[in-house]
Each structure stands twice: as C-alpha cells, then as structure tokens.
Amino acid sequence: MTGDSAAPSSLDRVFDALSHPYRRRILLLVSEDNPRDEDEFSVVELATEDDDLELLTTELYHAHLPKLAESGYIEWDEDIHSIRRGPNFDEIAPLLRLMDDHQDELPDGWP
C-alpha cells in the first residue's frame, strides 16, 4: 500500500480493532456466544482495577462499540442493547482464536 489515500487493508482493520484491550475483550465475548445481549457482560467484566467505570461506559458507547460495528466485526443494536457477530467477523475470528489459545505466551494486557 502506498500513499496516504490508500484504503486500509483488512489486516490493518484487524490490528486496529485488536489494538485496544476493551475491543479485544468485546470480540472474545462475542465469539463465545452469539447473539449476545450487552447486559450479559457488564462494564466490570471489561474493566481492570485501575479503570474508571463511568469513563469506560462512555468510551464503550461512543468509541469502541461504534468502531467495531463500523468495521463489520459486530452488529450493535443500541435500541435493544444487543451485540452479535457482524458480517466481517470471520475475518478476525482466526486471529482471536490463535491469540486466545496462546494467551500465556503473549505480553501482559491480553485480552
């Protein structure tokens, strides 16, 4: 890929989606059960002990869930509070499985 106007590759989108721990955790939760109501996993499950839960909630609704939905990895229905695998989920699933299977070999911060 050359130049600034080139669209990101699917691999770039995968790594971008996986670049934040909250998005990794959301994707892993969605990969376990589908469809998945947001209420089935709480903000607390995504948070670390250092996280501000109110800020995390805001980030989820205004950044992480929209980003994953825009990439097509999830379908997020804000009205009925459900999250399910999106049309592009199969693009990211093999890497999620690989990383989850080898989580003891990955640096701190996984998922």
GICORBEL-V767128 format. One record per pair of residues at least 24 apart in sequence whose ideal C-beta (glycine too) atoms are under 10 Angstrom apart, sorted by the first residue. I is the first residue (numbers start at 0). J is the second residue. D is the distance in whole Angstrom. If there is no record, write none. Layout:
i=I j=J d=D
i=I j=J d=D
//
This chain:
i=7 j=70 d=10
i=9 j=70 d=9
i=9 j=87 d=8
i=9 j=90 d=6
i=9 j=91 d=9
i=10 j=90 d=9
i=10 j=94 d=9
i=12 j=66 d=10
i=12 j=69 d=10
i=12 j=70 d=5
i=12 j=71 d=9
i=12 j=72 d=8
i=12 j=87 d=8
i=12 j=90 d=8
i=12 j=91 d=8
i=13 j=70 d=9
i=13 j=72 d=9
i=13 j=87 d=9
i=13 j=90 d=6
i=13 j=91 d=5
i=13 j=93 d=10
i=13 j=94 d=6
i=13 j=95 d=9
i=14 j=91 d=10
i=14 j=94 d=9
i=15 j=66 d=8
i=15 j=70 d=8
i=16 j=63 d=9
i=16 j=66 d=7
i=16 j=67 d=6
i=16 j=69 d=10
i=16 j=70 d=6
i=16 j=71 d=10
i=16 j=72 d=6
i=16 j=73 d=10
i=16 j=87 d=10
i=16 j=90 d=9
i=16 j=91 d=6
i=16 j=94 d=10
i=16 j=95 d=10
i=17 j=72 d=10
i=17 j=91 d=7
i=17 j=94 d=7
i=17 j=95 d=8
i=17 j=98 d=8
i=17 j=109 d=10
i=17 j=110 d=9
i=19 j=58 d=9
i=19 j=62 d=8
i=19 j=63 d=7
i=19 j=66 d=8
i=19 j=67 d=10
i=20 j=45 d=8
i=20 j=46 d=10
i=20 j=47 d=8
i=20 j=50 d=10
i=20 j=63 d=10
i=20 j=108 d=6
i=20 j=109 d=8
i=20 j=110 d=6
i=21 j=45 d=5
i=21 j=46 d=8
i=21 j=47 d=10
i=21 j=50 d=9
i=21 j=55 d=7
i=21 j=58 d=7
i=21 j=59 d=7
i=21 j=62 d=9
i=21 j=63 d=5
i=21 j=64 d=9
i=21 j=67 d=10
i=21 j=110 d=9
i=22 j=59 d=9
i=22 j=62 d=9
i=22 j=63 d=5
i=22 j=64 d=9
i=22 j=66 d=7
i=22 j=67 d=6
i=22 j=70 d=9
i=22 j=72 d=9
i=22 j=73 d=9
i=22 j=110 d=9
i=23 j=95 d=8
i=23 j=98 d=8
i=23 j=99 d=9
i=23 j=108 d=9
i=23 j=109 d=7
i=23 j=110 d=4
i=24 j=63 d=9
i=24 j=109 d=10
i=24 j=110 d=5
i=25 j=59 d=8
i=25 j=63 d=7
i=25 j=64 d=7
i=25 j=66 d=10
i=25 j=67 d=6
i=25 j=72 d=9
i=25 j=73 d=7
i=25 j=75 d=10
i=25 j=82 d=7
i=25 j=110 d=9
i=26 j=67 d=7
i=26 j=72 d=6
i=26 j=73 d=8
i=26 j=82 d=10
i=26 j=84 d=9
i=26 j=88 d=8
i=26 j=91 d=6
i=26 j=92 d=9
i=26 j=94 d=10
i=26 j=95 d=6
i=26 j=98 d=10
i=26 j=99 d=10
i=26 j=110 d=8
i=27 j=95 d=6
i=27 j=96 d=10
i=27 j=98 d=9
i=27 j=99 d=6
i=27 j=102 d=10
i=27 j=109 d=10
i=27 j=110 d=5
i=28 j=82 d=8
i=28 j=110 d=9
i=29 j=67 d=9
i=29 j=72 d=8
i=29 j=73 d=6
i=29 j=74 d=10
i=29 j=75 d=10
i=29 j=82 d=6
i=29 j=83 d=7
i=29 j=84 d=6
i=29 j=85 d=9
i=29 j=88 d=7
i=29 j=91 d=10
i=29 j=92 d=10
i=29 j=95 d=9
i=30 j=72 d=10
i=30 j=84 d=7
i=30 j=88 d=8
i=30 j=91 d=9
i=30 j=92 d=6
i=30 j=95 d=6
i=30 j=96 d=8
i=30 j=99 d=8
i=31 j=99 d=10
i=32 j=83 d=9
i=32 j=84 d=10
i=33 j=73 d=10
i=33 j=74 d=10
i=33 j=82 d=9
i=33 j=83 d=5
i=33 j=84 d=5
i=33 j=88 d=8
i=34 j=74 d=8
i=34 j=76 d=9
i=34 j=79 d=10
i=34 j=81 d=6
i=34 j=82 d=7
i=34 j=83 d=4
i=34 j=84 d=8
i=35 j=73 d=9
i=35 j=81 d=7
i=35 j=82 d=5
i=35 j=83 d=6
i=35 j=84 d=9
i=36 j=76 d=10
i=36 j=79 d=8
i=36 j=80 d=6
i=36 j=81 d=5
i=36 j=82 d=8
i=36 j=83 d=9
i=37 j=64 d=8
i=37 j=75 d=8
i=37 j=76 d=9
i=37 j=77 d=9
i=37 j=79 d=9
i=37 j=80 d=4
i=37 j=81 d=7
i=37 j=82 d=6
i=38 j=80 d=6
i=38 j=81 d=9
i=39 j=80 d=10
i=39 j=81 d=9
i=39 j=82 d=9
i=40 j=82 d=9
i=45 j=110 d=9
i=47 j=108 d=9
i=67 j=91 d=9
//
